[in-house]
């Protein structure tokens, strides 16, 4: 299939997907819709909010299980914070302008939208736009062949005249209480903290649905560790056998990238991962998303090339997902930030951030290893990957998301709208509702109710029929296979729990 037809197919998929998400109550917007909407701002509708809560809770538990401690810092910080971090000077995107209508676009995103799997460098952007005769999406005209840097920070005023900015990412605000962390953790290094919260970026022209937002939720974890201890990190042994699809920087020479299979230990021994603590962070992040339910063949690691990597980073890898709508897309960044951030804030705040390294007997500023991602991207990736437009029964769309992360775990139906069946169905519903997000539905034929729940991603439907009144059993139906089994009401709670965990199947 040629590139033009492929682009049309992706546009059609995006249109169908967004219509599905809007109609089924996952994502609404751009918001506020009644005033025409503002690009880059979306509302999580009821099912979408349930899904978001599930994803955030999953991330929270994963970090907590690895002894990262959660904090919540202010969203707005004074100007000096962003001067110290370097955001005011360098937190920008490449912008290009239409020669006719004057519309501005993010230049690298234009290329990604047209060639989703193309491997390119920032210095090649203008050449690719020119060679492929890319046109303005708004009016179809040529671009002015000049790249400008567009700051992503959003200025505001606090009080009468105090200049400040809402955070462009959560990590910087996580570093600021460093001296408090040292007290809390009793000067024991390493220690880990994480944060899940809002961030804001003044995107040029966000047109990739939930993948480019001006307001978004970010999750990031920070491991504070002395330089000398990075290659003595014992938790590496718990993750060294994790299998990954990965592309090291020396394998990124062609237009198309191809991943190879490694273990984390392979990448470390081959010096693609420079130390054990950083390798642990990479493996933790990769495993998190496999455990969340993403297919192994649609997730890969990619190392930043030398000209792509931030100047302060010792190493940087991204986790990329292969989406139906956008092809391979960066979702997570894992960075070895060395001691850059703490040194910068120590300098600008005129504070001493050195602490005693008991191994060396010297006072040092720790390094920071970071796992960072916008929560909205993996949420959209779940919606994108598990949305299917193929038939199951009567040609309806389905959302085949894994049960453990599904917004609604089960639906309870009376077979027919008869008082005795309704009473028993509500009894079963009340039995389950305090433990799971479940839904009760008695409207329409049983077939239509199955289809509605399939579209919503509900993995299991529980039907109360006349046999239930005789023997206290119900029918439990699987969304994906359409298989059914009879289960005693007394065993239903534990049965549903095991279905959600995946230890039992119908």
N, C-alpha and C positions, 0 to 999 in steps of 0.2 A: 504493500500500500504506500502511495506517495505521501510526502510530508503534508501537503495541503489537505488531502482527505483525512489523514490521521489527526490533524489539528481540528477539522470539522467534527470528527467523531468524539474527540475529547471535549469540545465545546458543547456538543449535544449531551454527553454524559454529565458534564457539570450542570447544565441546565436541568436535566432530569433529576439529578441528585439533589440539587437545591430545592426544586419543587417538592420532592419527596420529603426532605427535612422540614420544610415549611409546613406542609400539609399534615404531617404526622406529629408535629409538636416537638421537634428537636431544636431547630434553630429558626429564629425570626429576624428579619432585617434585610438590608441595613436599617438601623434604628435611628431616630423614631420614624416608623413607617408612615404615620399619619401626616408628617411634615416632609415627606419625600426621602427621608433617610440621609444619614451622613456616613460616607464610605469609611470602612474600618471599624465600625461599631455594630455589634450584634447582640440580640437578646437570646439567652438560653431559655427556651420554652420548657414546659414541665418535664417531658421525657429527657430533653437535653440536659437539664439541670440535675436530674437524677443520675444520668450517665457521668456528668462532670463530678458530682459528689463521689461516685464510686471510684473514678479514676484517681481523684485526689486522696481518697482514703487509702487506696491501694499503694500509692506512692509514699504516703506518710508512714504506713506500716512497714514498707520495705526499708526506708531510711532508718526508722526507729529500730528495726531488727538488727541493723548494723551499728547501733550505738551512736547514731547522729541525733542531736537534740534540737527540737524545733524552737524557733524564735519568730517574733513578729515585730518588724521595725516600721517607723513612719514612712509613708509613701512620698511625702514632700520633704526635700532637704535643701538647705541654703546653697547659694551659688558656689561657695568655696569647696564644697564636697565634690562638685562635678569638675571644678578646675583641677583639684588634686587627682581625681581618678583619670583625667584625660578625656572625659566625655565632651566637654565644651570644645576642645580642639580637634578631636578626631572621630567622634561618633556620628558618622555620616554615611549616606548612600550616593552612588553615582546617578546623576539626573541628566536627562536629555529632553530637549524642547521641540515641539512640532513647529515647522517653519510657517505653517499657515494659520492654524487655530490657536497656537500658543499654549496648548496643553503640555503639561510636564509628566514624565514617566520615569520610573526607576529603570535604568538602562539594562542592568543585568537581568532583571525580571522579564523584560521584553524578550530576551534571548531564551530564557528558561521556558517561557510560555510557548514559544515557537519550536524549540528543540529541547525537549525535556531531558534527554539523556546525553546532551552534548557536554563534553569536558572542555572548559575554556578558562583562560586567565583574565583578570581584570584589564590588563593592557590590551587584550584582543577585542574588547567590546565594540569599539567604533568600527573596526575592520569587519567584524561579523555582521553588524547592522548594515554596513554599506554593501558588502559582498552578497548578502542575501536579500537586499532591497526591502528591508523591513519598513513598514509604513506605520503612521500614526493610527492607533486603534480607534480614535475618536472621529477622524475625518478622512483617513486614507492618504494623507500627504506625506512628503518627505520630512525628515528631521534635520534640524540644524546640527551639523556634525561637530559637536563640542560637548564634552562631559563636564558637568559642574558638580561640586560636592554640596549635598543638601543635609543640613544638621537635623538629626532625629529628636533632639531635645525640645521640650515644650516649655517656654518660659512663662512664669506667672509672678504675681506680686503677693507677698504675705504681709498683712497689716497695711500700713500706709505706703512704705517704700522699700521693703526688704525683698530683694530679688531672690527667687528660688525656682526650683524645677521639680516636677513630679519625676520619679525615678524612671530612667529608660530601661533599666534591668534591676532585679532585686539584689544582685550579688554585692554591689558597692555598699548598700545600706546594711548588709549582713556583716561586712568587715568592721564597721565603725565602732561597735561595742567591744573591740578586741580586748581591752584591758579588763573589762568586766568578765569576759570569758575566762581569762587567765585566773581571776579570783575564784570564779564558780567551779572551774575544773582543778583548782588547787595547784596550778602551775604544772599540771601533768600533761605533757605533749607526747603523742598526738591526741587531738580531740576533734570531734566533728559536730557541725551545726547545719541546719537546713531551714529553709523558709519557703512558704507557698503564699503568694500574694500578687497584687495588681502591679502592673508596670505600664508605661505609656510611651509610644514612639510616634513622632510626627511623620508617618509614612507619606511618601510623595503621592502615590496613586494606588492605594491598596485594592487590587482587583482579583485576588486569588482566594475569595471566600474567607474561610476561617484561618487560612495560612498566613495572611498578612493583615494584622489588626493594629489599630491605633491604641486601643485599650485591650489588655490581655492579662491572663493569669500566668505567672511564671513560677516554676519550682526549681530550686537549685540547692545543692549541698556543697559544703566547703569542709575539706579536711586540712587542718592546720598541723604541720609536721616539720621538724627540723630537717635541713638538707641532708645531713649525714645519716638520717634514719630512713630516708625514702627507699633505699635498697635493702632495708632490713625488716620490711613490713610483713609480719607473720600472717596477716589475714589474706595475703596473696595466695597462700597454699590452699585456702578454701575455694578459690576461684580459678586456679591455674588450669584446670581441665575443661573449663567452659569452651565450647566450640563456637566459632564465629565465622561469618563471611566477611572478609576484610580486603581492603585495597591500601597497601602501603604507598608512601609518596613516590617511591622509585618505580612504581608500576603505573603511574599516571602520565604516560607520554602520548597516547593516542587520543583521538576524538571521543572514543567510547570507552568507558571503564568496565573492567571485568574483575569481579572479586574472586579470591581464592579461599579455600577452607583452611583454618588454622585452629589451634588451641591458643588460649591466652599465654600459656607457657611458651609455645612456639614463637609468638610475636615478641615475647620478652627475650628469649634466647637469641633470636635473630636481630636484636637491638632495634626493632621497630617500636617497641615500647621501652622507654629508657630506664625505668626503675620499677620496682615491685609495687610501691604504693600507688603510682599512677596506673599501672596495669590493673591493679585491684579496682580502681575507680572506673576504668573502662569496662571491665567485666561486670561490675555491679550494675552499671547503667544498661548494658546490653542485655543482661539476664533479666532485669526488671521488666523490659518490654516483651521479652519472650514469655515470661510468666504472666504478663498482662493478657496474652493471647494472640499476639501478632504472629503470623506464619513465618517460619524460619527462612523460607525462600524469598521473603519480601522485606528483609531487614539486613543491613550491612554496615560495616565500619569503614570509614574513609579517613585517612590521615591527611592533614593539611600539608600542602607543599610549602617549600621554604618561602616563596614569594607571596603566599596566601596567609601564612601564620602571623599572628600579631607579634610585634617586635619584642615584647616582654615574655612571650610564651616559650617555655622550654620544649613543650610538645603540645599538639592539639589534634584531636580526632573528633569526627562527627559520626553520629548514628543517622543513617538515612533509611527512609521507608520507600518502597515502591508503591505509589498510589495509582488507582485507576485514572484519576483526573489529571495528575501533574507528573507522572513518572517518578523517577528517583528524586527525593526531596529531603533536605536536611531537617531533622527533628530535634536532635540533641547535640550539644557541644560539651566535650570533656577536655579541660585545659589544665596544664601544669603552669600556673601563673608565677612560679618561683616566689620571690619576696617583694615583687614590684608594688603590689597594692598597699601592703603595710608600710613599706618605705615611703611611698607617696603621702599617705595620710599622717605618718609620723612627722614628715617634713612640714606639711602645710598646717597641721594642728599644733606643731611644736611640742610633741609628746614623745617620750621614749618608749618604744615598743620592744626593746630588747628584753629577753627573759633568759634565765639560766638554763643552759643545756647540760644536764647532769652527766651526760656521756662524755662531753668534751671539757667540762668545767668552765666553758666560756659563755658569755651572754650573746645571744643571737636573735635575729628577727626570723620567725618561722616562715616557711614556704606555704603556699595555698594550692591545693588541688581541688578542682571545681567540676561538678556535674551540673549543667544548666540547660533548661528547656522551657518553652512555653507550653503550659498544660493544654491549651486549645489545639495545638498541632496534633498531638497523639489522639485527642478526642476526635478531631476531624478525620484523622487517619483511620480510626475505628469505623466511623460512619462511612468513609469512602471504601475501605477494603471489604467490609462485611455487608454492604448494600448489594443486592442482586435483583436484577430485573427479569430473571428467568421464571418460568412457571413452576409452581409446586402443585397447586390443585387447579386453580382457575385463572392463571395468568397474571396474578398480582405480584407486586414487588415484595421482597422479604429482606429482613435485616438479621443476618445469621451470626450475630455477635455472640462470643462465648458466654455461657450462662453466668459465670462468676462475676462478670462485669456488666451484665445486662441491666438496663434501667428498672424494668419490672421483672421479677423472677418467675412469677406464675400468675395465671388468671383462673378464677373460679366461676363456673357457669352452672346454672340449672339447665337440664336438657331442654325443658320447655317452661313457659311462663305459667306454671301451676303453683298454687299456694304451698302445697306440701313440699315440692321440690325447691322452691325459693327459700322456704324456712330452713331446710337442711343445708342448702348451698351457703346461706349466710352464716350458719353455724360453723361450717368448714372455713369460710372466709375469716371469721372472727378468731378461729383457732390459729391461723397462720399469720395474720396481719401484723402482730406485734413483733414478729421475728423477721419478716421479709417485706419488701415492697411488692405487694400483690394487688391485683385489680379484680373487682366483681363486675360481671356484665350479664345482663339477661335480655338485651335488646337484639332482635333479629334471629335468623336461623343459626343453628350451631355451626354450620359451615362458614357463614359470614363472620361469626365471632372468631373462629380459628384464623381466618385470613387477616382480620384486624390485628390480632395479637402477633401474627407472623410479621406484619409490616412494622410493628412497634418493637420487634426484637424479643418479645416474651418467649422464653425457651420452652415453657411447659404450661399446658392447659389442663385443668382439673374439672371434670364434668360429673355432676350429680344427676343420677337417673333413678328410675323406679327400683332397680336392683339395690341401689343405695339404701332405700327405705327398708328393704328386707334384710340385708346382710351387712350394712355399714361399710361397704366398700365403694370406692370411687374409681373413675377412669382417669389415668394420667397419660397425656398425649405429648410426644416429643415434636417440637417445631420442625426440626430438620429432616427426620426420617418419617414422620407421621405415624410411627408405631405407637401402640397403646398398650397399657397394662392395668390390671385391676389391683388396687392397693387398699388395705384396711385403713379406715380413718385413724385408728389408734396408732398405726405405723407411719402415717403420712408426714408428720413433721420431720422425722429422721430420714425418711425416703427422699423428700425434697432437698434436704440438706446435702445428702450424698450425691444427688443429681447435680446440684449446683457446683459442688467440689469436683465433679467428674469421676468420682470413685465408683459410681454406679451408673449404668445406662439402661434405657428401656429397650 
